[in-house]
Amino acid sequence: MSEDRLISLDPESGRVDADAGGGGKGLYWVLRNVVLGPVLRRLFRPIEEGVANVPVDGPAILAANHLSFADWIFMPLALNRRVTFVAKADYFTGSGVKGFFQRGFFAGTGQVPIDRSGGRASEGALRSGMKILESGELFGIFPEGTRSHDGRLYKGRTGVARLALQAQVPVIPVALVGTDQIAPPGRMLRKIMSPTVRFGEPLDFSRYKGMDGDRLILRSVTDEIMYAIMEMSGQTYVDEYAPSAKEQARAEQLQAIQGWIDARRPGRKEEAAEEPDGSGDGEGGRS
């Protein structure tokens, strides 16, 4: 990853500028309480449940399902504390007027960029999450890794479990319902309705202290978190990673489109018209 893409994250050391994103606290407060928050509340009237399950201070991980880009707006809106997420590095590297304002918004609110290509950059993002938790903040994460393309809940990545065990902090499962109706993938806004943001009871994994290197333990912890999200959201669970399922669905869709096109080619219709149906042979034998 090139140097200009790091912005506030150094993937080698996990260092985040402005004290793990703390430099955006002022802008975050203004956006939430003055500029965007009041407008969003009045327009969408979100339903918020289980807010008392989120600690009023101290570190915690908020692990949520991911249906829409609106998820990272409505979930923090329900809380009086700031929630820091990782965001695609592309949000920090755009050009032109849109890129300027996009960079200012994400960097100003203290979001942490992540390179989705994986590897060492992803390791850096996890270290950044650790620093945010060590500073006593709330860290938001979508264990599926990407938005669900069909509304179902997909297999979680084990990074959330590693963070929970290494930082020894509670995990608050979060279920977002209806955000995909408001802003489905590929759309900024489709429908104005009340989404539900549901916070579950904290999950304590202190019994696994010191076992963050055990892959089976990490998978077990992650599955427990995803099960809690499933119970709260009512989604159908799919034991498959979302990116793979999305790619397969895209391939099937392209195949179906190609089949539809092939079936309607002029040559196909002419061939069908020339093929004998077998009924003429009997009639041709009559004298």
N, C-alpha and C positions, 0 to 999 in steps of 0.2 A: 504494500500500500504506500503510495507516495506521500511525501511529507505534508503537502497542502491538504490532505484529507484527514489529518489527525485532529485538527481544530483544538479540542480540549481534552483529547485522550491520547496518551502515549502507550501503544500496545506493548512496548517492551517492558515498561515499568508499571503500567497500570495507573500512572499519575494523571489526575484530572485537574486542569487549571481551575482557578477561582475556588479553591477549597471544595473539591468534589461537586462542582456545580453551584456552590453557595452564592456566587456572584449574582445569580439571577433572582434572588429572593425578593428584591424590591419590585422588579417587573412582574414577577409571578403574582405578588399580592395585588398589584394594580390590575392586571388582567383578570384575576379571579374575582375581586371584590368591586371593581369599578367599571372596567371596560366590557369584558365578555360575560363574566359570571351572572350578573343580574339579567342581562338580555337572554341568555340561554335558559335560565330558570323560568323566566316569564313565558318564553316561547314554547319550550318543550315540557316544562313541568315534570322533571324526572322524579321517579319514585325511588326513594332511598331506604333500604332496610338493613338492619344489623350494624349501623354505624358505630354503636357502642362497643362492638367487638374489636375495633381498631384502637390500639393504645393511644392515649393523648400525648404521650411523650416516649422517647426511647425508640430504638431501631426495630423494624419489622419488615418482612417481605410481603407484598401484596401480589398474589399470583392469580391471574385472571384468564378467562377464556378470551378469544380474540375473533370478533365478528366484523369489525369495522374500524376505520381510522378514528371514528368518533369515540371509541372506547377510552382512549387516553385523555379525552376531554371530560366525559361524564363521570368517570371513576374518581378523579381528584376533586371534581366539583362538589362531591358529597362530603368531603372532609375539610376540616379547618387546618389541616397540616398539608405541607407540600409533599407531593409524590414525585420522585425522580425516576424516569424511565431511560432505557437505552433507545436511541432512534437511529434509523438508517443513516449512514455517513453521507448518502446522497443529499439529505436534507441540509447539510452544512456546506455543500460544495456547488450549489446551483449558481447560474450566472444570470445577469440581467436584473431587472427590477424585482421580479418574483424571487430570484435567488437571494437578493439582498435582504428582503423582508423575511424570507423563510429562515435564513441564517440567523438574523437578529432575533426572531421569535424563539427558535429552538435553543440557541446558545444563551439568550437572555433569561430563559426560564430554567436554565441549568440542566437541560437534557444532555445525555452522554451519547456521543456518536459511536456506532458499531459498524464494522465492515462485515457484511453478511457472507463474504467468501469463506469465512470460517478460519480454522487454524489458530495462529498466534494472535491475530486480532481479536478473535472471540475470547481467547484466554485473557487478553487485556481488558475486555469488557467485563468479565467476571471479577477481575481484580478491582476494577473501578466500582463495581457493585459492592465489593467488600469495603472499600473506602467510604462509600456513602453510608453503609450500615454502621461502620466504626465511628462515623461522625454523629450517630444517633438519629439518622434520617429514615424516612420510609422509602423503600426501593420497590418500584413496580415492575413486574415482568410478565410476559405472556409466554408460558412454557411451550405452547404449540410452535412458537418461532415465526409464525406468519398467520395471516387472517384465514379463517375457514372459508372455503369457496362455496360450500353448500349448507352451511348452518350446523353441521355436525361437529362434535368435539373430537379432536385428534390427539394422538399419543404425545405426551409431553417430553421435552428434552430434559436431560438430567442436570443441566446447569443450575436450575432452581434448587435441587437437592444439595448440590455441592455448596452453594451459598448458605443454605440453611444450616448445614452441619458445620461448616467452617466458622461462620459468624456466631453460631449458637443463638439464633434469634427465632421467634415464632413466625410461622407462615400463615397469613390470613387468606383463605380461599375467597375469590371474588367471582360472582356470576353476573355477567352483563346480558340483559335480555332486551331485544328489540332494536339494538343499535344498527343491526344489519338492515332493518327496514328503513331507518332514517338515512343512512349513507351506506348502501351496499358497495362491494368492490367495484371500482371504476366510476362511481358516482359521488359527487360532492354532497348532494342533498336530493332525496327522492320523496320523502314523506315527513311531515311534522307530526310527531306522536310522543307519548311519554315513555322513555326507556326505563327499565328497572335496573338499579345497581344494588346488588345483594352481597353483603359482607358476612362470611361465615365465622364460626368460632375459631380462635387461633389453634393451629396444629403445633404440638410440641414434639420435637424430634431429638430432645436432649439425650434420650436413651441410646442414640447412635453416635454419641460424641467420640471423636477420634476415628470414625470409620468412613470418612469421606473419600477414602481411596478404594473402597470396596464397590465394584460396579453393581453387584447384586443389591447391595443396600441402597445405592443411589437410585436404582430402578424402582425398588420397593417404595422408597420415600416419594419419588415422583408420581408413581401410580396412585399412592394414597392421596396426594394433592389433587390429581386429576379426577379421582373418584368423588372427592368432596365437591369439586366444581361441577361435575356431572349431576350429582344429586341436587344441587342448588339451581342449576340452569335448566334442567329437564332435557338437555340435549342427548342425542344418540351418540354413544361413544364408538369410535373406530380405532382399532389397535394398529394404526399405521401413521407414519409421519405425514403431516399436512402437505409439505412441498411435493412429496412423491405422489400422494393422492391427487393433488392439483394437476400435476404434470400428466398423470394417467387420464384424468378427466378431459384435459385439453386434447390429448392425442385421440381419445375416443370421439370427441366432438368433431375434430378435423376429419376423422375417418368417416363419420356419418355424413358430414357435408359433402365430402368427395363422392361418397356413394350416391347421394341425392343428385349431384351434378352428372355423374356418369349415367344414371338411369334416365336422364332427360336429354342426353345428347342426341342430335338428329340421326346420327348413324345407327344408334341403338334402336330407334323407332323404325327405321327402314328395315333393319335386320329382322325385327319382330314381325313386320308386315309380310316379308318374303318367306318366313318359315311356314311350311305346310302344317295344317292342323290334323291331317289324316282323314278328314271327312270326304275330300274330293275324290279319292281313289275309288270308293265304292260307287259314287254317282257316275264316274266316268265309264264304268263298265256296262252301263245300261245302253241298250240299242234303241 
